Amino acid sequence: MSYKKTEHYDTPITEQLIRHYKEILTLLGEDASREGLLKTPERQAKAMQFMTQGYQMDAHAIINSAKFHEDVSEMIVVKDIELYSMCEHHLLPFFGKAHVAYIPNGWITGLSKIARVVDVFSRRLQVQERLTVQIMNAIKETLNPLGVAVVIEAKHLCMMMRGVQKQNSVTTTSAFDGEFQKNPTRSEFLKLISADLH
């Protein structure tokens, strides 16, 4: 399975989405044929395909494409990884940053691959809790490290634009495996990223 991002969409699925978005506009009481909305169904169809492209990406393939044997056992931390995802309950965005760490057990991967793994799972319909665990598991299963840690903090438009309408709420989720389940290691990681956490 490919892990490269696709920027252009001209497929039968795109055509179906365009038809459905045109119908949605009509059901909302709009005139889908007016000038300002004429291209909106196409734009929305392609935007939605872009925002959910993670379904066509393979996190394991990404890591394995730059997997190297290295005799190191110090914690590797990649922090402040920007992420943009879509709440599966309301199809509204949530966005923030991920902090990812692992302790190698003979194998490392390219640093950019960690950020790409975040993209794989965030570019799907998601809940933040599951997203956090999926990132951790992909690294765990592919590199077999001594430990993995993932912390995500994000703002959810489903809470900001509608519902409770709380503009300053931030949701933080975490997942720890292996050595990171031990307090000293987890504390070291949290200290390294603490300047970024609210």
N, C-alpha and C positions, 0 to 999 in steps of 0.2 A: 504494500500500500504506500502510496506517495505521501511525503510529508511537506511538499512544497505548496505554498499558498497560491491560490488562483485568484486573479484580479478581474477576469472577464467571464461573463456568464451569458451564453447564448445556447440554451439547451431546451429540450421539451419541457423540463421542469420549470424553467424560467417563464416560458409561455403560459403554463398553467397558473403559476403564481400571479402573473400579470392579469389574467382573466379574473382571478379571485379577488385581487386587490381592487380592481375596477368595480366589482360587484359590492365590495365592502364600502367603497366611497358612495355608491348609489344608496345602499341601505342606511348609511349615516345621514342621508338627505342632501348629498352634494350632487353636482352635475359633473360627472367624470369626463365629460367632453369639453368642458370650458378650458380656456387657454392655460390657466395656472395649474390645472390638474392633469392636463393631457398626457404628460410624460411621468406623472407621479407613480402610477402602478408599475411601470417598468423600473423606475429608480428604486422603489421600495422592494420589488422582487429581487433585484440584484444586491441591494443593501442587506436584505435578510439572508441571502445565500452567503454573502461575505461574512456576516456576523455569526453564522453557524457552520463555517467551513471546517471546524474542528472535527465534524463527523467524517470527513474525508482524510483526516490526518492520523498518523500512528505514532504515539509517543515513544514506543519501544524502538521503532525504526529510526526516529530522530536521535535518540541516545546512542544506539548502536552504530550510527553513521560516523560518530566521532568518539568511539570508546577505546581507551588506551590503557595498557597495563602500566601501572606506576606504583612503586613501593613507598607510598606515603600514607599516613594515618592521622593527619591533622584535619580538623574541621574545615570544610570549604563552605563559605556562605556567599550566596548571591542575593542581595537585598534590593528593595525598591524596584521590583519588576512590575511595571505598569500592566494592569489587566483591565479588560473591558468584557463584560459578559451580559447575558440576558436572563432575567428572572423567568423561570418556566411557569410561574403562576400568573403573571400579568403581561408577559412579553415586553417588559420595560427594562432598560439597562441598569446594571449595577457596575461600579467601577472603583478601582483603588489600586492597591499594590500588594505584591506577595514577597515574602522573605523565605528563602529556601536554603537549607543546609544539609550536608551529608558528610559522613566520616567514611572515607574510602576503605575498602577491604581488598586492595589489589588492583582496582579498576577506577578510573576517572572518566569523565566525559567533558567535551568542550563546554566552556562556561555559557556560551550563547545557547547551547542545547537545553539548558535548564529553563531559560526564558521561553524557548520554543515549546517546551512541555507545558508551561503555564498557558500558552496560547492554545494548544491542542484542546485542553479541557475547558478553558474559559470561552472559547468560540463555539459554544454549544448552549442549548437551553439548560439552565443550571439552577441549583441552589448553592449558596456559598459553602455550606457544611460539606456537601458531597464533593465539590470542586477541590477543597482543601485535601481531602483524603485521596482523591484520584491522583493528584500531583504526587503526593507522598508514595502511593503504591507503585506508580510507574517507575519512579527512581529506584525504589526498593527491589522491584521485580527484575529490573534490567541490570543494575550495577551490583546488587547484593551487598550493599554497604554495611558497615557496623551500626549505622543509625541514620535516620532521616528525620528532618523537622521542617514543617511548613506552617507559616503564620500568614494569614490574609486579613487585611483590614479594608473595608469597602463601604461606600455609600450606595444606597438602593433607591432608585427613583420611584419604586412602588411605595416607598414610605414617605418620599419627599413631595411627589406630585399629586398623590391621591391618598386615600385612607387617613392615617393619623397626621399626615403632612408635617412631619418633624424634619426640619431642614438641616440640623446639625448632628443627627445621630450617625454613629459609625459602628459597624458590626465587625467584630474581630473573632476569627475562628483559628483553631490550631490543631495540628495532628503531629504526634511524636511516635517514633518507632525505634526499637533497639536501644542504643546507648543514650538516646535523648529521653528515654523514659526514666533515666536516673537523674536525680535532682541536680548534681553538680554540672553535668553536661548541658542539661536543659537551661540551667541558670546562666551558663556561659553564653549560650546562643541568644537567650533573651536579653542579656546585657549588651551583646554586640548590636542588636537591632533596636534596643530600647529608645534610642534617640528618635526613631522613626514612628514609634507607637504613641498613640494619643493616651 
